[in-house]
Amino acid sequence: MGNLSTPTSVQKLQTALHAKAKAEAGYRFYALYDKISREDVLAHAYAQCRSNGAPGVDGRDFADLEA
């Protein structure tokens, strides 16, 4: 299917968020939208979902979405 390894930029984000959560157990991440809406994060998430091949809860598959 292709390379589904996590890009370095996404790995760095995951590592930083994990370290912050572990260091400060009571910390609340109020502003994650800017991080999850990054182009590299969305592209990787899309590729992972597409590789699954299963339709979503609405019954639409990727062929429908890409048409």
C-alpha positions as CSV (number, residue, x, y, z in Angstrom):
1,M,0.0,0.0,0.0
2,G,2.8,2.4,0.6
3,N,4.8,3.8,3.4
4,L,2.7,4.3,6.5
5,S,5.6,5.1,8.9
6,T,4.9,8.1,11.0
7,P,6.7,11.2,9.6
8,T,9.4,12.7,11.8
9,S,7.5,16.0,12.3
10,V,4.5,14.0,13.6
11,Q,6.7,11.9,15.8
12,K,8.2,15.1,17.3
13,L,4.8,16.4,18.1
14,Q,3.7,13.1,19.7
15,T,6.9,13.0,21.8
16,A,6.5,16.6,23.0
17,L,2.8,16.1,23.9
18,H,3.6,12.8,25.7
19,A,6.5,14.3,27.6
20,K,4.3,17.3,28.8
21,A,1.5,15.0,29.8
22,K,3.9,12.7,31.8
23,A,5.8,15.6,33.4
24,E,2.6,17.4,34.6
25,A,-0.2,15.0,35.3
26,G,-2.7,17.7,36.0
27,Y,-1.9,19.8,32.9
28,R,-4.8,20.4,30.6
29,F,-4.3,20.7,26.9
30,Y,-6.8,23.5,26.0
31,A,-5.4,24.4,22.6
32,L,-4.7,21.2,20.6
33,Y,-6.7,22.2,17.5
34,D,-3.8,24.1,16.0
35,K,-1.7,21.0,16.5
36,I,-4.0,18.3,15.1
37,S,-5.0,20.5,12.2
38,R,-1.5,20.7,10.8
39,E,-1.1,19.5,7.3
40,D,1.4,16.8,8.1
41,V,-0.7,15.4,10.9
42,L,-3.9,15.4,8.8
43,A,-2.1,13.8,5.8
44,H,-0.7,11.0,8.0
45,A,-4.1,10.4,9.6
46,Y,-5.8,10.3,6.2
47,A,-3.3,7.8,4.9
48,Q,-3.7,5.6,8.0
49,C,-7.5,5.7,7.7
50,R,-7.4,5.1,3.9
51,S,-5.2,2.0,4.4
52,N,-7.8,0.5,6.7
53,G,-10.2,0.4,3.8
54,A,-13.3,0.1,6.0
55,P,-16.2,2.5,5.5
56,G,-16.9,5.0,8.2
57,V,-20.0,5.1,10.5
58,D,-21.9,6.9,7.7
59,G,-21.2,4.0,5.3
60,R,-19.1,6.1,2.9
61,D,-15.8,4.7,1.8
62,F,-12.8,6.5,0.4
63,A,-13.9,6.0,-3.2
64,D,-17.1,8.0,-2.4
65,L,-15.0,10.7,-0.7
66,E,-12.5,11.0,-3.4
67,A,-15.1,11.1,-6.2
